Amino acid sequence: MEQLVTVLKGLEAEDLDLNLSDVKVYKQSFTKYKNVSLVMIKDSGEKKLLAVGEGDLIDELYGEQVEGKGKVCPLIHENRLVLNQYFEYTVPKAFGKDIATMGLGDRLGLASTGHIETLRNREIKPILAQQSIRELNLTNRTMTDIVDAASFAVFQEGYKDGFGADGDHLKEESDIEHALSIGMSMLTLDCSDYIDNRVSSATPEEIRNAYMELPAETKDYYEKNYLNKTFDLTGISLTFDELELMKNVLVYGKAIGYMVHVYNTYISKEERDIDFEISIDETETITSPAEHFFVANELMLNQVDVTSLAPRFCGEFQKGIDYIGDIEQFEKELREHALIATYFGYKLSIHSGSDKFAVFPIIAKHTKGILHVKTAGTNWLEAVRVIANTKPDLYRRMHVFALENFEEALNYYHVTPDLESIRPLENVTDEQLREYMNNDAARQVFHVTYGLLLTAKDEQDSYLFKDEFFQALDEQEKEYRTALGKHIGKHVDLLGF
């Protein structure tokens, strides 16, 4: 407490050049509102807000009164809302269609400060709060938790250039409504449950039979608008013959209906700007350029204002590793997808974008710096790398657990690692452990078992790894920040920002 009092006195005097042994002062966070001064500190591994002065701001912050005008405040949801009320830069915002954005999923609630440092002063904006319902469930977090963590990180860094919060890959209307109610600035609508994957493997006869069962008015509508018509876009020409049209209607018809419904019911009724993204990538059906156009054109005809759209590209965008597939074919189709996005005036979105270094220059070339790209698990993997480098015993225990529980994790993710390529743990020295995060198979094993690792408990109901893991990252805060800067920085560099 003595050192906290010292910081409060320095805060009151606006002199934070303090030589303290047990308290870290985040000087970039220092800010004032009328007669109140605020700064973020870390005391015994716990971050807090320190406030000094008089006025509504300090009165509304929840915390312990110290030294008369001073207050020590925990980083809790209620205090985040107070910061939002007085400091607009701590509120998530929408960025629209004309600026590049990067989703930076932070499964731990610790990565955003490193992300901010990496993207600061670059021509791309961070979407700091981004976790799917699947990730939230696997880590026992909530949407509110991730917005809180992002806002506090922004305050810590004194970052005033804007950040977003994405209700990521939402399917259920209750989740959509909740995400918007808590201030999410972006919503990614996952339409995979409405996409019929069976059509891609059906015979022409089966497709015709299924199409003929549709209502007459539905068939008349699509045939009037598409059948044997050619659509000339700058640099690409698309024609819908009978079979092509039937396939499009059968695969995407219900999904388009859901997109329109969600937009009209929720997005269009918001009084603030929302970045509305359509995801048709979480499916087995590869999105051809013609299918992309079909979906986009229907959205335009239904007056759905889309900020970005994520097709399912050819090849494989598996988690945590580079692109798998024919790069020449990818570039051919990516170019056409980018032209379609430009034609309709929204951003092309790249999902599972972590570590796709081989195709980043291609993406940069054809999107011309206007895109959205999602990353997530790679930030967790950099945390694992830090643990391997600094806490070898903890890493070894996690490694064994991840391999033993890998099959269970496949219930949630599609990855195809060559487990035989992972060197036996007993053959690896402590100094070599970090190299596991350079092995594709080891990366994918850790990538998909994060939820199991972070929630595993022993017979006494104590966490097997979580508490030790977070304590280690707290002790290595600077190293984790540096690792993120290097790794995410590589992504941003190759994307041309």
C-alpha positions in Angstrom: 0.0 0.0 0.0 2.9 2.4 0.7 4.0 2.3 -2.9 0.4 2.8 -4.1 0.3 5.9 -2.0 3.5 7.0 -3.7 2.0 6.5 -7.1 -1.2 8.4 -6.1 1.0 11.4 -4.9 2.9 11.3 -8.2 -0.3 11.1 -10.1 -1.7 14.2 -8.3 1.6 16.0 -9.1 1.5 14.6 -12.7 5.0 13.1 -12.1 5.0 9.4 -12.8 8.8 9.0 -13.2 8.9 6.9 -10.0 11.5 4.3 -9.0 9.3 1.5 -7.5 10.2 -2.1 -6.8 6.8 -3.8 -6.6 4.4 -1.6 -8.6 4.6 -1.1 -12.4 3.1 2.2 -13.7 1.8 2.2 -17.3 2.7 5.8 -18.1 1.0 5.7 -21.5 -2.3 5.3 -19.7 -2.1 8.6 -17.9 -5.1 10.8 -18.7 -7.1 13.6 -17.2 -10.8 14.5 -17.1 -11.5 17.9 -15.6 -10.2 17.6 -12.0 -9.5 13.9 -12.0 -6.2 12.2 -13.1 -6.1 8.5 -13.9 -3.4 5.9 -14.6 -3.1 2.1 -14.8 -0.7 0.2 -12.6 0.2 -3.4 -11.8 0.6 -4.4 -8.2 1.5 -8.0 -7.2 0.4 -9.3 -10.7 -2.9 -7.5 -10.6 -3.7 -4.5 -12.8 -5.7 -1.7 -11.3 -6.8 1.9 -12.0 -5.5 4.6 -9.8 -7.6 7.8 -9.7 -7.0 11.1 -7.8 -9.0 14.3 -7.7 -12.6 15.3 -7.3 -15.7 15.1 -9.5 -18.2 12.7 -11.1 -15.7 10.5 -12.7 -13.9 9.5 -9.5 -17.2 9.2 -7.7 -18.6 6.7 -10.2 -15.5 4.5 -10.2 -15.8 1.5 -7.9 -12.8 1.1 -5.6 -11.1 1.7 -2.3 -10.6 5.2 -1.1 -6.9 5.9 -0.2 -5.2 9.1 0.9 -8.2 11.4 0.8 -8.7 12.2 -2.9 -7.2 8.9 -4.1 -9.0 5.7 -5.2 -7.7 2.2 -6.1 -10.1 0.6 -8.6 -10.2 -3.0 -9.9 -10.5 -3.8 -13.6 -14.1 -4.9 -13.4 -16.9 -4.5 -15.9 -18.6 -1.7 -14.0 -15.4 0.4 -14.1 -15.0 -0.3 -17.8 -18.4 1.2 -18.4 -17.3 4.3 -16.4 -14.3 4.6 -18.7 -16.5 4.2 -21.7 -18.7 7.1 -20.5 -15.8 9.5 -20.0 -13.2 8.4 -22.6 -14.7 7.8 -26.0 -11.5 6.1 -27.3 -12.2 3.1 -24.9 -15.5 2.4 -26.8 -15.5 0.0 -29.7 -16.3 1.6 -33.1 -17.2 0.5 -36.6 -14.7 1.3 -39.4 -16.8 0.8 -42.5 -15.8 -0.4 -45.9 -12.9 1.8 -46.9 -10.2 0.9 -44.4 -8.5 -2.3 -43.7 -9.2 -4.1 -40.4 -7.6 -7.0 -38.6 -9.4 -9.3 -36.2 -7.1 -10.2 -33.4 -8.7 -12.9 -31.3 -7.4 -12.9 -27.8 -8.3 -16.1 -26.1 -6.4 -15.2 -22.9 -7.4 -11.5 -22.4 -3.7 -10.6 -22.4 -2.7 -10.0 -26.0 -4.4 -6.8 -26.9 -1.6 -4.5 -25.6 0.9 -6.3 -27.9 -1.6 -6.0 -30.8 -2.0 -2.3 -30.2 1.7 -1.8 -30.2 2.1 -3.8 -33.4 -0.7 -2.0 -35.4 -0.2 1.5 -34.0 0.6 3.9 -36.8 -0.2 1.4 -39.5 -2.8 1.7 -42.2 -5.0 -1.0 -40.7 -7.3 -0.9 -37.7 -7.5 -3.5 -34.9 -10.6 -5.5 -34.0 -9.4 -6.3 -30.6 -12.4 -8.1 -29.1 -13.1 -11.2 -31.3 -14.0 -14.6 -30.1 -16.6 -17.0 -31.5 -19.2 -18.7 -29.3 -17.2 -21.9 -29.7 -14.1 -20.2 -28.3 -16.0 -18.5 -25.5 -17.5 -21.8 -24.4 -14.2 -23.6 -24.5 -12.5 -20.9 -22.3 -15.4 -20.2 -20.0 -15.5 -16.5 -21.1 -18.3 -14.2 -22.2 -18.7 -11.6 -24.8 -18.6 -9.0 -22.1 -15.3 -10.4 -20.8 -13.6 -9.8 -24.1 -14.9 -6.3 -24.6 -13.8 -5.4 -21.0 -10.3 -6.8 -21.7 -10.0 -4.9 -25.0 -11.2 -1.6 -23.5 -8.8 -1.8 -20.5 -6.0 -2.6 -22.9 -6.8 0.5 -25.0 -6.8 2.6 -21.9 -3.5 1.0 -20.7 -1.8 1.9 -24.0 -3.3 5.3 -24.3 -4.5 4.2 -27.8 -6.9 6.7 -29.3 -7.0 5.7 -32.9 -10.0 3.4 -32.6 -10.6 -0.3 -32.1 -13.5 -2.7 -32.9 -15.3 -5.5 -31.1 -16.7 -8.4 -33.2 -19.5 -10.7 -32.3 -17.7 -13.4 -34.2 -19.3 -16.2 -36.2 -22.7 -15.8 -34.5 -25.5 -18.1 -35.7 -28.3 -17.7 -33.1 -30.5 -14.7 -33.0 -30.3 -14.5 -29.2 -26.5 -14.2 -29.5 -26.8 -11.6 -32.2 -29.2 -9.5 -30.0 -26.9 -9.9 -27.0 -23.8 -8.9 -28.9 -25.4 -5.7 -30.2 -26.8 -4.9 -26.7 -23.4 -4.8 -25.1 -21.9 -2.5 -27.7 -20.2 -4.8 -30.2 -19.3 -2.7 -33.2 -19.0 -5.6 -35.7 -21.1 -8.6 -36.2 -20.0 -11.7 -38.2 -23.0 -13.7 -39.3 -22.2 -17.4 -39.7 -24.6 -18.8 -42.2 -23.2 -22.3 -42.4 -26.2 -24.0 -40.9 -28.3 -22.7 -43.8 -25.8 -23.8 -46.6 -26.7 -27.1 -48.2 -23.4 -28.9 -48.6 -25.0 -31.9 -50.2 -25.5 -30.1 -53.5 -21.8 -30.0 -54.4 -21.7 -33.8 -54.6 -25.2 -34.3 -56.2 -25.6 -35.4 -59.8 -27.2 -33.0 -62.3 -30.4 -35.1 -62.2 -30.6 -34.9 -58.4 -30.0 -31.1 -58.6 -32.8 -30.7 -61.1 -35.2 -32.9 -59.1 -34.5 -30.9 -55.9 -34.9 -27.6 -57.7 -38.2 -28.5 -59.3 -39.6 -29.0 -55.8 -39.2 -25.3 -55.0 -42.2 -23.0 -55.0 -43.1 -21.7 -58.5 -42.7 -18.1 -57.5 -39.2 -18.8 -56.1 -38.1 -20.4 -59.4 -39.7 -17.6 -61.5 -37.8 -15.0 -59.4 -34.4 -16.5 -59.9 -34.9 -17.5 -63.5 -36.0 -14.0 -64.4 -33.0 -12.4 -62.7 -30.2 -14.9 -63.6 -31.0 -17.6 -66.1 -28.7 -17.4 -69.2 -27.8 -13.9 -68.2 -24.2 -12.6 -68.3 -22.9 -10.1 -65.7 -20.0 -8.0 -66.8 -17.8 -6.7 -64.0 -14.6 -4.9 -64.6 -12.2 -7.7 -65.3 -14.6 -10.6 -65.0 -17.7 -11.9 -66.8 -20.1 -14.4 -65.2 -22.9 -16.4 -66.8 -25.6 -18.5 -65.1 -26.7 -21.4 -67.2 -29.6 -23.6 -66.0 -27.5 -26.0 -63.9 -25.3 -23.3 -62.4 -28.4 -21.3 -61.3 -30.1 -24.4 -59.8 -27.0 -25.2 -57.8 -26.7 -21.6 -56.5 -30.4 -21.5 -55.4 -30.2 -24.8 -53.7 -26.9 -24.2 -51.9 -27.5 -20.6 -50.8 -31.2 -19.8 -51.0 -32.0 -20.4 -47.3 -28.8 -18.8 -46.2 -29.6 -15.6 -48.1 -33.0 -15.6 -46.5 -31.4 -15.7 -43.1 -28.9 -12.9 -44.0 -31.8 -10.7 -45.1 -33.8 -11.5 -41.9 -30.9 -10.8 -39.6 -30.1 -7.5 -41.3 -33.7 -6.3 -41.3 -34.5 -7.4 -37.8 -31.3 -6.3 -36.0 -28.6 -4.5 -38.0 -30.7 -2.0 -39.8 -32.5 -1.0 -36.6 -29.3 0.0 -34.7 -28.9 3.7 -34.2 -25.1 3.4 -34.4 -22.9 2.2 -37.2 -22.3 -1.6 -37.3 -19.8 -3.4 -39.4 -21.9 -6.3 -40.8 -19.9 -9.2 -42.1 -21.4 -12.2 -43.9 -19.5 -15.5 -43.4 -20.1 -18.3 -45.9 -16.7 -19.9 -45.2 -17.4 -22.3 -42.3 -18.6 -25.0 -44.7 -17.4 -27.8 -46.9 -18.6 -26.0 -50.0 -15.9 -24.0 -51.8 -17.4 -20.6 -52.9 -16.8 -20.2 -56.6 -16.7 -16.6 -57.9 -20.1 -17.2 -59.6 -21.6 -18.2 -56.2 -20.0 -15.3 -54.5 -21.6 -13.0 -57.0 -24.9 -14.7 -56.7 -25.0 -14.2 -52.9 -23.7 -10.6 -53.1 -26.2 -9.7 -55.8 -29.1 -11.0 -53.8 -28.0 -9.0 -50.8 -27.8 -5.9 -52.9 -31.3 -6.5 -54.4 -32.6 -6.9 -50.9 -30.9 -3.7 -49.8 -28.7 -5.4 -47.2 -25.7 -3.2 -46.5 -22.7 -5.5 -46.1 -19.3 -4.2 -44.8 -17.4 -7.4 -45.6 -18.0 -10.9 -46.9 -15.9 -14.1 -46.3 -16.1 -16.7 -49.0 -14.8 -20.3 -48.6 -11.6 -20.2 -50.7 -10.2 -23.1 -52.6 -7.4 -25.0 -50.9 -7.4 -25.2 -47.1 -7.1 -22.5 -44.5 -6.4 -24.8 -41.6 -5.8 -23.4 -38.2 -2.3 -22.2 -37.2 -0.4 -23.2 -40.3 0.3 -21.9 -43.8 -2.0 -22.3 -46.8 -2.5 -25.8 -48.2 -3.3 -26.0 -51.9 -2.6 -24.8 -55.4 -1.3 -21.3 -55.1 -1.8 -20.5 -58.8 -5.5 -21.6 -58.6 -5.9 -19.6 -55.4 -4.6 -16.4 -57.0 -6.8 -16.9 -60.0 -9.9 -17.2 -57.8 -8.8 -14.7 -55.2 -8.5 -12.1 -57.9 -12.0 -12.7 -59.0 -13.4 -12.7 -55.5 -11.6 -9.4 -54.9 -13.1 -7.9 -58.1 -16.6 -9.0 -57.0 -16.1 -7.4 -53.6 -14.9 -4.2 -55.3 -17.9 -4.2 -57.6 -20.4 -4.4 -54.8 -18.4 -2.0 -52.6 -17.5 -4.1 -49.6 -14.3 -5.6 -48.2 -13.2 -9.1 -48.9 -12.7 -11.0 -45.6 -10.1 -13.7 -45.0 -11.0 -16.1 -42.2 -8.6 -18.4 -40.4 -6.0 -15.9 -41.7 -3.4 -16.7 -39.1 0.0 -17.8 -40.5 -1.1 -17.9 -44.2 2.2 -16.3 -45.1 2.5 -17.9 -48.6 -0.7 -16.2 -49.8 -0.5 -12.9 -48.0 1.3 -11.1 -50.8 -1.3 -12.4 -53.2 -4.1 -11.1 -51.0 -2.4 -7.8 -50.6 -1.9 -7.5 -54.4 -5.6 -8.1 -55.3 -7.4 -6.5 -52.4 -5.2 -3.3 -52.8 -5.1 -2.7 -49.1 -8.9 -2.9 -48.5 -9.8 -6.1 -46.6 -10.6 -7.7 -43.3 -8.5 -10.5 -42.0 -9.2 -12.7 -39.0 -6.5 -14.1 -36.8 -7.1 -15.8 -33.4 -5.3 -19.0 -32.3 -1.8 -17.8 -33.4 -1.8 -15.4 -30.4 -2.3 -18.3 -28.1 0.5 -20.2 -29.8 2.9 -17.3 -29.2 1.9 -17.5 -25.5 2.7 -21.2 -25.6 6.1 -20.4 -27.1 6.8 -18.0 -24.3 5.9 -20.8 -21.8 8.2 -23.3 -23.6 11.0 -20.7 -23.4 10.6 -19.7 -19.8 8.7 -22.5 -17.9 9.9 -25.8 -19.5 8.3 -28.0 -16.8 4.9 -26.4 -17.4 5.3 -26.7 -21.1 6.2 -30.4 -20.9 3.1 -31.2 -18.9 0.9 -29.2 -21.3 2.5 -31.0 -24.2 1.7 -34.4 -22.9 -1.9 -33.4 -22.0 -2.5 -31.8 -25.4 -1.4 -35.0 -27.2 -3.5 -37.2 -25.0 -6.6 -35.1 -25.5 -6.1 -34.2 -29.2 -8.9 -36.5 -30.4 -11.4 -34.9 -28.2 -10.5 -31.5 -29.6 -11.3 -32.7 -33.1 -15.0 -32.5 -32.1 -14.6 -28.7 -32.5 -12.0 -28.2 -35.2 -10.9 -29.6 -38.5 -7.1 -30.1 -38.7 -5.0 -32.8 -40.2 -1.6 -32.7 -38.5 1.0 -35.4 -39.1 1.5 -36.4 -35.5 4.5 -38.6 -36.4 6.4 -35.4 -37.3 6.3 -34.2 -33.6 9.6 -35.1 -32.0 9.2 -37.3 -28.8 9.4 -35.0 -25.8 12.1 -37.1 -24.1 14.4 -36.4 -27.1 14.1 -32.6 -26.7 16.2 -30.4 -24.4 14.6 -27.6 -22.5 16.4 -25.1 -24.7 14.8 -26.7 -27.8 11.2 -26.7 -26.5 10.3 -23.4 -28.2 11.0 -25.1 -31.6 7.8 -27.1 -31.2 5.9 -23.9 -32.1 7.7 -24.0 -35.5 6.4 -27.5 -36.2 3.0 -27.5 -38.1 1.7 -30.6 -36.3 2.6 -29.4 -32.8 1.1 -26.0 -33.6 -2.2 -27.6 -34.6 -2.3 -29.9 -31.6 -1.9 -26.9 -29.3 -4.1 -24.7 -31.4 -7.2 -26.9 -31.0 -6.6 -28.1 -27.4 -6.5 -24.6 -25.8 -9.9 -25.0 -24.2 -9.1 -28.3 -22.7 -5.8 -27.1 -21.4 -7.2 -23.9 -19.8 -10.1 -25.6 -18.1 -8.6 -29.0 -17.1 -8.8 -29.7 -13.3 -7.5 -32.3 -10.9 -9.4 -34.3 -8.4 -9.3 -31.4 -5.9 -11.0 -29.2 -8.5 -7.9 -27.1 -9.0 -6.7 -26.1 -12.4 -4.0 -28.3 -13.8 -2.4 -25.6 -15.9 -4.4 -22.3 -16.0 -3.3 -20.6 -12.9 0.4 -21.4 -13.4 0.1 -20.5 -17.1 -1.3 -17.1 -16.4 1.1 -16.4 -13.6 4.0 -17.2 -15.9 2.7 -14.9 -18.6 2.3 -12.1 -16.1 5.9 -12.6 -15.1 6.9 -12.6 -18.8 4.6 -9.7 -19.9 7.3 -8.0 -21.9 8.4 -11.2 -23.6 4.9 -12.1 -24.7 4.3 -8.5 -26.0 7.6 -8.8 -28.0 6.6 -12.2 -29.4 3.3 -10.9 -30.5 4.9 -7.9 -32.1 7.2 -10.1 -34.1 4.7 -12.7 -35.2 1.6 -10.5 -35.9 4.0 -7.9 -37.3 5.1 -10.5 -39.9 1.4 -10.9 -40.9 0.9 -7.2 -41.3 4.1 -6.7 -43.2 3.3 -9.4 -45.7 -0.2 -7.9 -46.2 1.5 -4.7 -47.2 0.7 -2.4 -44.2 
